[in-house]
Amino acid sequence: MTEGHVTIIGAGIVGVSCALHLLKDGWRVSLIDEHPAGTQTSYGNAGAISPQSINPMSGSGIIKQIPKWLLDPLGPLAIRWSYLPKAMPWFMQFIRDGAATRVASQSEALAALHRNVIEGHEELAELANVKHLIKRQGWLSLYETDAAFKADAAARARMQSHGHEIHELNPDEISQLEPGLAPIFKHATWAPNSGHTVNPGALTEAYAKQASRMGCEFVNCKVLGFEIGPEGPTKIRTSAGEFKLDRLVIAAGAWSSQLSKQLGEPFPLESERGYHMMLPSPGFTTRRPVSFNERKFMTTTMEEGLRLAGTVEFAGLEAPPNWGRAIKLLEHAKTVFRDVDVSDAKRWMGQRPATPDSLPVISSSKVHEKVFYAFGHGHLGLTGSAVTGAHIASLVSRRNATIDLQPFRIDRYR
Ligand SMILES: Cc1cc2nc3c(=O)[nH]c(=O)nc-3n(C[C@H](O)[C@H](O)[C@H](O)COP(=O)(O)OP(=O)(O)OC[C@H]3O[C@@H](n4cnc5c(N)ncnc54)[C@H](O)[C@@H]3O)c2cc1C
């Protein structure tokens, strides 16, 4: 591997988006992943590509709910007791980042990052010949209680203040938009300009195949570490042997901080584990992603059926899944829809790469001249991936970024 070459670790939606933008810039690119492209977290998400998602998690009233989480392993948000001591420093930072002034600047940064996320995916999907996988059909966000709707007033106002069209709907308007819903919702917000994909796994795979057509080399192995000389990392150690390094991009999702730490740049990253259930024949379709605020899950009609996806669980990267959490999604579906067939549901768990301030890391290394980071997109990694790829290509190619990337820097907690 010589001058003009970039190695990317991680072939999720973030890594393959970086690959496409770097290839477009003329770099030779190798993508290393221990799994086939797009088979980890990027496979099973809810498919929303939502420019209006600009509110950090810490600002959404979640902090008040922490004591409740500890008591219910099947609740919308759960922490395994045994994992709590390990997650505590992250939680402390999460709480600090929930201060009103910080929430305002985090929203500002997310609003800038997410401004053209649908266009970003449309561009890559066109290149990969899968434009049919991207839809612009809006997002419906539902509330069963006045209290939950009221609690989100500030978040709605922030979205509107950044120019996003957000309409408040009454129960009649809700059932006109999605007739399959049970009549249990008191309020909704409707974001007509939101987008989604009808197959996140196929989208990631298509981007990877396009990268391959453009000359990207795929290397199937696990990255174990680096050989670091005075000029930075010179070799990468993997389960398949050693490779020489020129430029390096870490896009390894929830596993990224294990690698950044080895490069001398630790970062507080947690896995917010989420689950999905795929219903092959639910008996109806919805037209757009629908989110259920109190229950912390979403549904999206996809190519292969209705996906019920969401919930948050802190248990680390290694703990086995708690499939009771996925089964709970079926119970929710039976409550929120009038009549849903949940037979033959397929279950899945994924690891959201979560930062305390809900901002991803899109950054040059502050230690090594030729190292770059693209990770930590949390709940919004599909949304932010295509534009992240463009920003990483600007950083590697030493072009001015089109937005201020300071809020996304790797050393913001040091
Ligand atoms: C239930 C659920 C619903 C979601 N819904 C949405 C949504 O609607 N909209 C949205 O925008 N986002 C959503 N997300 C979030 C989104 O899926 C993630 O943010 C995104 O997939 C992260 O992509 P990634 O490429 O960073 O990580 P991944 O897809 O996890 O890819 C990381 C890759 O790195 C590889 N890797 C890691 N370490 C190594 C190593 N040492 N050696 C080799 N390879 C390595 C892994 O094998 C993996 O393939 C959801 C997530 C979940 C769990």
The ligand as an SDF file (V2000), in Angstrom:
LIG
                    3D

 53 58  0  0  0  0  0  0  0  0999 V2000
  -32.8680   -0.8370   16.4110 C   0  0  0  0  0  0  0  0  0  0  0  0
  -32.1220    0.2570   15.6870 C   0  0  0  0  0  0  0  0  0  0  0  0
  -32.8250    1.1620   14.9020 C   0  0  0  0  0  0  0  0  0  0  0  0
  -32.1530    2.1900   14.2480 C   0  0  0  0  0  0  0  0  0  0  0  0
  -32.8470    3.0270   13.4270 N   0  0  0  0  0  0  0  0  0  0  0  0
  -32.1970    4.0120   12.7560 C   0  0  0  0  0  0  0  0  0  0  0  0
  -32.8950    4.8550   11.8390 C   0  0  0  0  0  0  0  0  0  0  0  0
  -34.0910    4.6870   11.6030 O   0  0  0  0  0  0  0  0  0  0  0  0
  -32.2030    5.8490   11.2320 N   0  0  0  0  0  0  0  0  0  0  0  0
  -30.8750    6.0560   11.4550 C   0  0  0  0  0  0  0  0  0  0  0  0
  -30.3140    7.0010   10.8980 O   0  0  0  0  0  0  0  0  0  0  0  0
  -30.1570    5.2310   12.2640 N   0  0  0  0  0  0  0  0  0  0  0  0
  -30.7900    4.2230   12.9150 C   0  0  0  0  0  0  0  0  0  0  0  0
  -30.0970    3.3860   13.7550 N   0  0  0  0  0  0  0  0  0  0  0  0
  -28.6700    3.6350   13.9610 C   0  0  0  0  0  0  0  0  0  0  0  0
  -27.8130    3.1060   12.8060 C   0  0  0  0  0  0  0  0  0  0  0  0
  -28.2180    1.7940   12.4560 O   0  0  0  0  0  0  0  0  0  0  0  0
  -26.3390    3.1060   13.2330 C   0  0  0  0  0  0  0  0  0  0  0  0
  -25.9800    4.3770   13.7360 O   0  0  0  0  0  0  0  0  0  0  0  0
  -25.4530    2.7970   12.0330 C   0  0  0  0  0  0  0  0  0  0  0  0
  -25.8170    1.5750   11.4380 O   0  0  0  0  0  0  0  0  0  0  0  0
  -23.9750    2.7370   12.4440 C   0  0  0  0  0  0  0  0  0  0  0  0
  -23.2610    2.4350   11.2850 O   0  0  0  0  0  0  0  0  0  0  0  0
  -21.7180    2.1150   11.3560 P   0  0  0  0  0  0  0  0  0  0  0  0
  -21.2340    1.9160    9.9630 O   0  0  0  0  0  0  0  0  0  0  0  0
  -21.0530    3.1570   12.1840 O   0  0  0  0  0  0  0  0  0  0  0  0
  -21.6350    0.7590   12.2230 O   0  0  0  0  0  0  0  0  0  0  0  0
  -21.8520   -0.7720   11.8110 P   0  0  0  0  0  0  0  0  0  0  0  0
  -22.9300   -0.9530   10.8320 O   0  0  0  0  0  0  0  0  0  0  0  0
  -21.9560   -1.5330   13.1040 O   0  0  0  0  0  0  0  0  0  0  0  0
  -20.4970   -1.1370   11.0980 O   0  0  0  0  0  0  0  0  0  0  0  0
  -19.2680   -1.2160   11.8060 C   0  0  0  0  0  0  0  0  0  0  0  0
  -18.4450   -2.3090   11.1320 C   0  0  0  0  0  0  0  0  0  0  0  0
  -17.1280   -2.3240   11.7160 O   0  0  0  0  0  0  0  0  0  0  0  0
  -16.7060   -3.6620   11.7700 C   0  0  0  0  0  0  0  0  0  0  0  0
  -15.6400   -3.7810   12.7720 N   0  0  0  0  0  0  0  0  0  0  0  0
  -15.6590   -3.3430   14.0370 C   0  0  0  0  0  0  0  0  0  0  0  0
  -14.5000   -3.6000   14.6650 N   0  0  0  0  0  0  0  0  0  0  0  0
  -13.7250   -4.2490   13.7550 C   0  0  0  0  0  0  0  0  0  0  0  0
  -12.4030   -4.7930   13.8030 C   0  0  0  0  0  0  0  0  0  0  0  0
  -11.6390   -4.7090   14.9060 N   0  0  0  0  0  0  0  0  0  0  0  0
  -11.9260   -5.4050   12.6890 N   0  0  0  0  0  0  0  0  0  0  0  0
  -12.6800   -5.4890   11.5550 C   0  0  0  0  0  0  0  0  0  0  0  0
  -13.9290   -4.9830   11.4610 N   0  0  0  0  0  0  0  0  0  0  0  0
  -14.4390   -4.3610   12.5430 C   0  0  0  0  0  0  0  0  0  0  0  0
  -17.9570   -4.4380   12.1420 C   0  0  0  0  0  0  0  0  0  0  0  0
  -17.8400   -5.8010   11.7710 O   0  0  0  0  0  0  0  0  0  0  0  0
  -19.0450   -3.6900   11.3640 C   0  0  0  0  0  0  0  0  0  0  0  0
  -19.3180   -4.2830   10.1060 O   0  0  0  0  0  0  0  0  0  0  0  0
  -30.7480    2.3300   14.4030 C   0  0  0  0  0  0  0  0  0  0  0  0
  -30.0410    1.4060   15.1700 C   0  0  0  0  0  0  0  0  0  0  0  0
  -30.7140    0.3650   15.8000 C   0  0  0  0  0  0  0  0  0  0  0  0
  -29.9390   -0.6370   16.6060 C   0  0  0  0  0  0  0  0  0  0  0  0
  1  2  1  0
  2  3  1  0
  2 52  2  0
  3  4  2  0
  4  5  1  0
  4 50  1  0
  5  6  2  0
  6  7  1  0
  6 13  1  0
  7  8  2  0
  7  9  1  0
  9 10  1  0
 10 11  2  0
 10 12  1  0
 12 13  2  0
 13 14  1  0
 14 15  1  0
 14 50  1  0
 15 16  1  0
 16 17  1  0
 16 18  1  0
 18 19  1  0
 18 20  1  0
 20 21  1  0
 20 22  1  0
 22 23  1  0
 23 24  1  0
 24 25  2  0
 24 26  1  0
 24 27  1  0
 27 28  1  0
 28 29  2  0
 28 30  1  0
 28 31  1  0
 31 32  1  0
 32 33  1  0
 33 34  1  0
 33 48  1  0
 34 35  1  0
 35 36  1  0
 35 46  1  0
 36 37  1  0
 36 45  1  0
 37 38  2  0
 38 39  1  0
 39 40  1  0
 39 45  2  0
 40 41  1  0
 40 42  2  0
 42 43  1  0
 43 44  2  0
 44 45  1  0
 46 47  1  0
 46 48  1  0
 48 49  1  0
 50 51  2  0
 51 52  1  0
 52 53  1  0
M  END
$$$$
